């Protein structure tokens, strides 16, 4: 049989080109840096860290930063890596590109422990410096900064190296974390409105809030009993957190990169669906408030009180605001004005009281009402945002109880938990 040399040459060139394109179009792993409050006030980060390590083959993990509220520290991350090291050989049979324990240890850094003062930033930490270092690496891919707790280290990094704003993409689990990081958040939203960020204040709750379609064999504690119990060192450890009940409120930041179109938050993903927002709600009250005074949950509310003019170092707390047996630091702003910021983690009606050695402030009190959805109607005090700031979908049909947008995650519950179960099965 005679072969036309021209036809053969064309076929050869086509195959060569196809192979070349296939190689060049290989999907890049997302560059990821995690800021976690593991070991702090909420143990769910231990669960999320186990999930991250078991899926470490899907990411280029460039940083693991301890940014706790409370007593958490870098050692808590290292302890989880030690558990992962025991289980990794079994997982490697199916997932060849799992991160090495040594590589993970090398990128563990200590971040900020205290909440930021009124200015929103304080002093650099090992963690904030590492964010800058990673962001400045030569790469065509952005650095995904996934914030599982306080946003202090990111605020510090942006303050110290504002140019990194263009090199990072942020997914922040807000809500309760926003409440405690309110000053750092206020700094970022005011000084970096063009940051690319997903602010998940309520949507993330769909990861553990079950809707009417929740599979029974994965319901509540059933997932631990059916898929985790007796599976490796990490499985043995898992029962320590919420008695094995799936919480993992920070995992949606990872799931967002695992299944969906990360460059477009308006599309469906395992980490939720979001919409661009043009402003972040803020209300400033120069008086005590009552139940008739309302503002959106997850919004910034600031009370300002009149008092004596005093000489005090900048950003020194001189009073506290108590809400629901928790306290927030208040600061002297100058000219006899004192200020304190707060953000409610859910819609609520509540009260506050001021404690201070300054008699004009001590004992002042009031009430408030926070509402859904966020960010609600525009207000004169709002922070104006750029085109790449995303928030929870406000559609009523997407609420789970009073949690805005949560159904955009809960609808995928069976899919992402079943996928995770495949990896647990290797540790039996």
C-alpha positions as CSV (number, residue, x, y, z in Angstrom):
1,X,0.0,0.0,0.0
2,X,1.4,3.4,-1.0
3,X,1.2,6.3,1.5
4,X,1.0,9.8,0.2
5,X,3.9,11.5,1.9
6,X,2.1,14.9,2.1
7,X,-0.9,13.3,3.8
8,X,1.4,11.5,6.3
9,X,3.3,14.7,7.0
10,X,0.0,16.7,7.7
11,X,-1.2,14.0,10.1
12,X,2.1,14.0,11.9
13,X,2.1,17.7,12.3
14,X,-1.5,17.7,13.5
15,X,-0.7,15.1,16.2
16,X,2.4,16.9,17.2
17,X,0.4,20.2,17.5
18,X,-2.4,18.5,19.5
19,X,0.1,17.0,21.9
20,X,1.8,20.3,22.3
21,X,-1.5,22.1,23.0
22,X,-2.6,19.5,25.4
23,X,0.5,19.9,27.4
24,X,0.4,23.7,27.4
25,X,-3.3,23.7,28.4
26,X,-2.8,21.4,31.4
27,X,-4.8,22.9,34.2
28,X,-2.6,24.7,36.8
29,X,-3.1,23.9,40.4
30,X,-4.3,27.0,42.4
31,X,-1.7,28.7,44.4
32,X,-3.1,28.7,48.0
33,X,-2.2,30.3,51.3
34,X,-4.3,29.5,54.3
35,X,-4.8,31.9,57.3
36,X,-6.4,29.8,60.0
37,X,-7.5,30.4,63.6
38,X,-6.9,26.7,64.3
39,X,-6.6,26.1,68.1
40,X,-8.4,29.3,68.9
41,X,-12.0,29.7,70.0
42,X,-13.6,27.4,67.5
43,X,-12.4,23.8,66.9
44,X,-13.9,23.4,63.4
45,X,-10.5,24.5,61.9
46,X,-9.0,21.2,62.9
47,X,-11.7,19.4,60.8
48,X,-11.0,21.8,57.8
49,X,-7.2,21.3,58.1
50,X,-7.7,17.5,57.9
51,X,-9.8,18.1,54.8
52,X,-7.1,20.3,53.2
53,X,-4.3,17.9,53.9
54,X,-6.3,15.0,52.4
55,X,-6.8,17.1,49.2
56,X,-3.4,18.7,49.1
57,X,-2.7,17.1,45.7
58,X,-5.1,19.6,44.2
59,X,-3.3,22.8,45.4
60,X,0.1,24.4,45.5
61,X,0.1,25.2,49.2
62,X,2.4,28.1,49.7
63,X,1.5,29.1,53.2
64,X,-0.2,27.9,56.4
65,X,-0.5,30.8,58.8
66,X,-1.7,30.6,62.4
67,X,-3.9,33.7,63.0
68,X,-6.0,32.7,66.0
69,X,-8.5,34.2,68.3
70,X,-7.4,32.9,71.7
71,X,-4.7,30.4,72.4
72,X,-4.1,28.9,68.9
73,X,-0.5,28.7,67.6
74,X,1.6,27.4,64.7
75,X,2.1,24.2,66.6
76,X,-1.5,23.3,66.1
77,X,-1.0,23.2,62.4
78,X,2.2,21.1,62.8
79,X,0.3,18.6,65.0
80,X,-2.2,18.1,62.2
81,X,0.6,17.6,59.6
82,X,2.1,14.9,61.9
83,X,-1.2,13.0,61.8
84,X,-1.4,13.4,58.0
85,X,2.2,12.1,57.7
86,X,1.0,8.8,59.3
87,X,-1.9,8.4,56.8
88,X,-0.2,9.8,53.7
89,X,1.4,6.5,52.5
90,X,-2.1,4.9,52.1
91,X,-3.5,7.9,50.3
92,X,-0.5,8.0,47.9
93,X,-1.6,4.8,46.2
94,X,-4.4,6.8,44.6
95,X,-3.2,10.4,44.8
96,X,0.4,10.6,43.8
97,X,0.8,14.4,44.1
98,X,-0.2,14.8,47.7
99,X,2.0,17.4,49.4
100,X,5.0,16.1,51.4
101,X,4.9,16.8,55.2
102,X,8.2,18.5,55.0
103,X,7.1,20.9,52.3
104,X,4.0,21.8,54.4
105,X,6.1,22.3,57.6
106,X,8.4,24.7,55.7
107,X,5.5,27.1,54.9
108,X,3.9,27.2,58.5
109,X,4.1,30.7,60.0
110,X,2.9,32.4,63.1
111,X,0.5,35.3,62.5
112,X,-1.3,37.8,64.6
113,X,-3.0,36.7,67.9
114,X,-4.7,39.9,69.1
115,X,-7.4,41.7,67.1
116,X,-6.3,44.8,65.3
117,X,-6.7,48.2,67.1
118,X,-8.9,50.9,65.7
119,X,-6.5,51.8,62.9
120,X,-7.0,48.2,61.5
121,X,-3.3,47.3,61.5
122,X,-0.4,47.2,64.0
123,X,3.0,45.5,63.6
124,X,4.1,43.0,61.0
125,X,4.1,39.3,61.9
126,X,5.8,36.3,60.4
127,X,2.5,35.5,58.8
128,X,1.8,38.9,57.3
129,X,5.4,39.1,55.9
130,X,4.9,35.6,54.4
131,X,1.7,36.8,52.6
132,X,3.8,39.5,51.0
133,X,6.6,37.1,50.1
134,X,4.2,34.7,48.4
135,X,2.2,37.4,46.7
136,X,5.4,38.9,45.2
137,X,6.5,35.6,43.6
138,X,6.9,35.6,39.9
139,X,3.8,33.8,38.6
140,X,1.1,34.0,36.0
141,X,-1.3,32.7,38.6
142,X,-2.8,34.8,41.4
143,X,-2.2,33.8,45.0
144,X,-5.5,32.6,46.6
145,X,-5.5,33.8,50.2
146,X,-8.1,31.7,52.0
147,X,-8.9,33.3,55.4
148,X,-10.5,31.0,57.9
149,X,-10.4,33.3,60.9
150,X,-9.2,36.8,61.6
151,X,-8.2,39.0,58.7
152,X,-5.6,40.9,60.7
153,X,-2.6,39.4,58.9
154,X,-4.0,40.2,55.5
155,X,-4.8,43.8,56.6
156,X,-1.2,44.1,57.8
157,X,0.2,42.8,54.6
158,X,-1.9,45.1,52.5
159,X,-0.8,48.1,54.7
160,X,2.9,47.2,54.5
161,X,2.9,46.3,50.8
162,X,-0.3,47.7,49.1
163,X,1.0,46.7,45.7
164,X,0.1,43.0,46.4
165,X,-3.6,43.9,46.1
166,X,-3.3,43.2,42.3
167,X,-1.6,39.8,42.9
168,X,-4.0,38.1,45.3
169,X,-7.6,36.8,45.4
170,X,-9.2,36.4,48.8
171,X,-11.9,34.1,50.0
172,X,-12.9,35.1,53.6
173,X,-15.2,33.2,55.9
174,X,-16.7,36.3,57.5
175,X,-19.7,36.3,59.8
176,X,-18.4,35.6,63.4
177,X,-14.8,36.3,62.2
178,X,-15.9,39.7,60.9
179,X,-17.3,40.5,64.3
180,X,-13.9,39.9,65.9
181,X,-11.8,41.4,63.0
182,X,-14.0,44.4,62.6
183,X,-11.2,47.0,62.7
184,X,-9.0,45.1,60.3
185,X,-11.9,44.6,58.0
186,X,-12.8,48.3,58.1
187,X,-9.2,49.2,57.1
188,X,-9.3,46.8,54.1
189,X,-12.7,47.9,52.9
190,X,-11.8,51.6,53.2
191,X,-8.3,51.5,51.8
192,X,-8.4,48.6,49.4
193,X,-11.9,48.7,47.8
194,X,-10.6,47.3,44.6
195,X,-9.4,44.1,46.2
196,X,-10.7,40.9,44.6
197,X,-12.5,39.2,47.5
198,X,-15.4,36.9,48.2
199,X,-16.9,37.9,51.6
200,X,-18.8,34.8,52.7
201,X,-20.7,36.0,55.8
202,X,-23.5,33.4,55.8
203,X,-23.3,31.3,52.7
204,X,-20.5,29.1,54.2
205,X,-23.0,27.8,56.8
206,X,-24.6,25.7,54.0
207,X,-21.6,23.3,54.5
208,X,-23.0,22.1,57.8
209,X,-26.6,23.3,57.9
210,X,-28.6,20.5,56.4
211,X,-31.6,21.2,54.2
212,X,-34.5,18.9,53.5
213,X,-32.5,17.0,50.9
214,X,-29.6,16.0,53.3
215,X,-28.7,12.3,52.7
216,X,-29.5,10.2,55.8
217,X,-26.2,8.3,55.8
218,X,-24.4,11.6,56.0
219,X,-26.7,13.3,58.3
220,X,-25.1,15.1,61.3
221,X,-23.0,12.6,63.2
222,X,-23.8,9.8,60.8
223,X,-21.0,10.9,58.4
224,X,-18.4,10.2,61.1
225,X,-19.9,6.8,62.0
226,X,-20.2,5.7,58.3
227,X,-17.1,7.1,56.7
228,X,-14.5,8.4,59.2
229,X,-14.5,6.3,62.3
230,X,-11.7,3.8,62.4
231,X,-10.0,5.4,59.3
232,X,-6.3,6.2,60.1
233,X,-4.7,8.7,62.5
234,X,-6.7,11.6,61.1
235,X,-10.0,9.7,61.5
236,X,-9.1,8.8,65.2
237,X,-8.4,12.5,65.8
238,X,-11.6,13.7,64.1
239,X,-13.9,12.7,67.0
240,X,-12.2,15.3,69.3
241,X,-14.0,18.2,67.4
242,X,-17.7,18.5,67.9
243,X,-17.9,14.8,68.7
244,X,-17.3,14.0,65.1
245,X,-20.2,16.1,63.8
246,X,-19.3,17.8,60.5
247,X,-18.9,21.5,61.1
248,X,-15.9,22.6,58.9
249,X,-17.3,26.1,58.3
250,X,-14.0,27.2,56.6
251,X,-13.9,24.3,54.1
252,X,-16.1,26.1,51.5
253,X,-13.1,28.3,50.7
254,X,-11.3,25.1,49.5
255,X,-14.4,23.6,47.9
256,X,-14.8,26.8,45.9
257,X,-11.5,26.1,44.2
258,X,-12.2,22.3,43.8
259,X,-15.5,22.4,42.0
260,X,-16.7,25.4,40.0
261,X,-15.3,28.3,38.1
262,X,-13.1,30.2,40.6
263,X,-12.7,33.2,38.3
264,X,-16.4,33.8,38.3
265,X,-18.1,33.8,41.8
266,X,-21.5,34.3,40.2
267,X,-21.4,30.6,39.0
268,X,-22.3,27.6,41.0
269,X,-19.6,25.9,43.0
270,X,-19.2,23.6,46.0
271,X,-18.1,26.7,47.9
272,X,-21.3,28.7,47.1
273,X,-22.5,31.2,44.7
274,X,-22.0,35.0,45.1
275,X,-22.8,38.4,43.6
276,X,-20.8,41.5,43.1
277,X,-21.7,44.2,45.6
278,X,-21.1,47.9,45.1
279,X,-20.9,48.9,48.8
280,X,-20.3,47.4,52.2
281,X,-22.9,48.6,54.7
282,X,-21.7,50.9,57.6
283,X,-23.8,52.9,60.1
284,X,-22.3,55.5,62.4
285,X,-24.4,56.5,65.4
286,X,-23.3,59.5,67.5
287,X,-25.7,58.6,70.2
288,X,-27.0,55.5,72.0
289,X,-29.4,53.5,70.0
290,X,-32.7,51.6,70.6
291,X,-34.5,48.6,69.1
292,X,-35.9,51.0,66.5
293,X,-32.4,51.6,65.2
294,X,-31.6,48.9,62.6
295,X,-28.7,48.0,60.4
296,X,-27.8,44.9,58.4
297,X,-26.3,41.9,60.0
298,X,-22.6,41.5,58.9
299,X,-22.5,45.3,58.4
300,X,-20.2,47.7,60.3
301,X,-21.9,49.7,63.0
302,X,-19.9,52.3,64.9
303,X,-21.0,54.0,68.1
304,X,-19.4,57.3,68.9
305,X,-19.6,58.8,72.4
306,X,-18.7,62.3,73.7
307,X,-16.4,62.5,76.7
308,X,-13.5,64.5,78.1
309,X,-10.5,65.4,76.0
310,X,-7.6,63.3,77.2
311,X,-4.0,62.7,76.4
312,X,-3.6,59.0,75.4
313,X,-1.3,57.1,73.0
314,X,-2.8,56.4,69.6
315,X,-4.8,53.2,69.3
316,X,-4.9,52.6,73.1
317,X,-8.1,51.0,74.2
318,X,-9.8,53.1,77.0
319,X,-13.3,51.5,77.2
320,X,-15.1,48.3,76.2
321,X,-18.5,47.6,74.7
322,X,-20.2,44.6,76.1
323,X,-22.7,42.6,73.9
324,X,-24.0,39.2,74.9
325,X,-21.2,38.8,77.5
326,X,-18.5,39.5,75.0
327,X,-16.5,42.7,74.8
328,X,-15.0,44.9,72.1
329,X,-12.3,47.5,72.7
330,X,-13.1,51.2,72.2
331,X,-10.7,54.0,71.4
332,X,-10.3,57.7,71.9
333,X,-10.6,59.4,68.5
334,X,-9.6,62.9,69.5
335,X,-11.6,66.1,70.2
336,X,-13.5,64.5,73.0
337,X,-14.9,61.7,70.8
338,X,-14.7,58.0,71.6
339,X,-15.5,55.2,69.1
340,X,-16.1,51.5,68.9
341,X,-17.0,49.2,66.0
342,X,-19.1,46.0,65.9
343,X,-20.7,43.6,63.4
344,X,-23.4,41.1,64.3
345,X,-22.8,37.6,63.1
346,X,-26.5,37.1,62.3
347,X,-29.9,38.9,62.4
348,X,-30.7,39.7,66.0
349,X,-32.2,42.1,68.5
350,X,-29.8,42.7,71.3
351,X,-28.4,45.3,73.8
352,X,-25.0,46.8,74.8
353,X,-23.4,48.5,77.7
354,X,-20.2,50.5,78.0
355,X,-17.5,49.8,80.7
356,X,-14.8,52.4,81.3
357,X,-12.9,54.2,84.1
358,X,-13.9,57.4,82.3
359,X,-17.1,58.3,84.2
360,X,-18.7,60.0,81.3
361,X,-18.7,56.7,79.3
362,X,-19.2,54.1,82.0
363,X,-22.6,52.7,82.1
364,X,-23.9,54.1,78.8
365,X,-26.2,51.5,77.2
366,X,-28.6,50.9,74.4
367,X,-30.2,48.4,72.1
368,X,-30.2,47.6,68.4
369,X,-31.8,45.5,65.7
370,X,-29.7,43.8,63.0
371,X,-31.5,42.5,59.9
372,X,-31.2,40.5,56.7
373,X,-30.3,40.6,53.9
374,X,-26.8,42.1,53.7
375,X,-25.7,44.7,52.6
376,X,-29.4,45.9,52.3
377,X,-30.2,49.4,51.1
378,X,-27.5,52.0,50.5
379,X,-26.7,54.3,53.4
380,X,-24.7,57.6,53.5
381,X,-22.0,55.9,55.7
382,X,-21.4,52.9,53.5
383,X,-17.9,51.9,52.2
384,X,-17.9,52.2,48.4
385,X,-16.4,49.2,46.6
386,X,-14.8,48.3,43.3
387,X,-16.0,45.8,40.8
388,X,-14.4,42.6,42.3
389,X,-16.0,42.5,45.7
390,X,-18.5,39.7,46.1
391,X,-21.1,38.9,48.8
392,X,-23.9,36.4,49.7
393,X,-26.8,36.1,47.4
394,X,-29.9,37.9,49.0
395,X,-32.6,35.8,47.3
396,X,-35.1,34.7,50.0
397,X,-35.4,31.2,48.5
398,X,-31.6,30.7,49.1
399,X,-31.8,31.3,52.8
400,X,-31.4,28.3,55.2
401,X,-33.3,29.5,58.4
402,X,-31.9,33.1,58.7
403,X,-28.6,32.4,56.9
404,X,-28.4,34.2,53.6
405,X,-27.2,32.3,50.5
406,X,-26.6,29.0,52.5
407,X,-28.6,26.9,50.1
408,X,-26.1,27.6,47.3
409,X,-23.8,25.2,49.2
410,X,-26.2,22.8,51.0
411,X,-27.5,21.7,47.6
412,X,-24.1,20.2,46.8
413,X,-23.8,18.4,50.2
414,X,-24.1,14.9,49.0
415,X,-21.6,15.4,46.1
416,X,-18.8,16.9,48.2
417,X,-19.2,14.6,51.2
418,X,-19.4,11.5,48.8
419,X,-16.2,12.7,47.1
420,X,-14.4,13.0,50.5
421,X,-15.7,9.6,51.5
422,X,-13.7,8.0,48.7
423,X,-10.5,9.3,50.3
424,X,-11.4,8.2,53.7
425,X,-12.1,4.7,52.4
426,X,-8.4,4.4,51.6
427,X,-7.5,4.7,55.3
428,X,-9.7,1.8,56.4
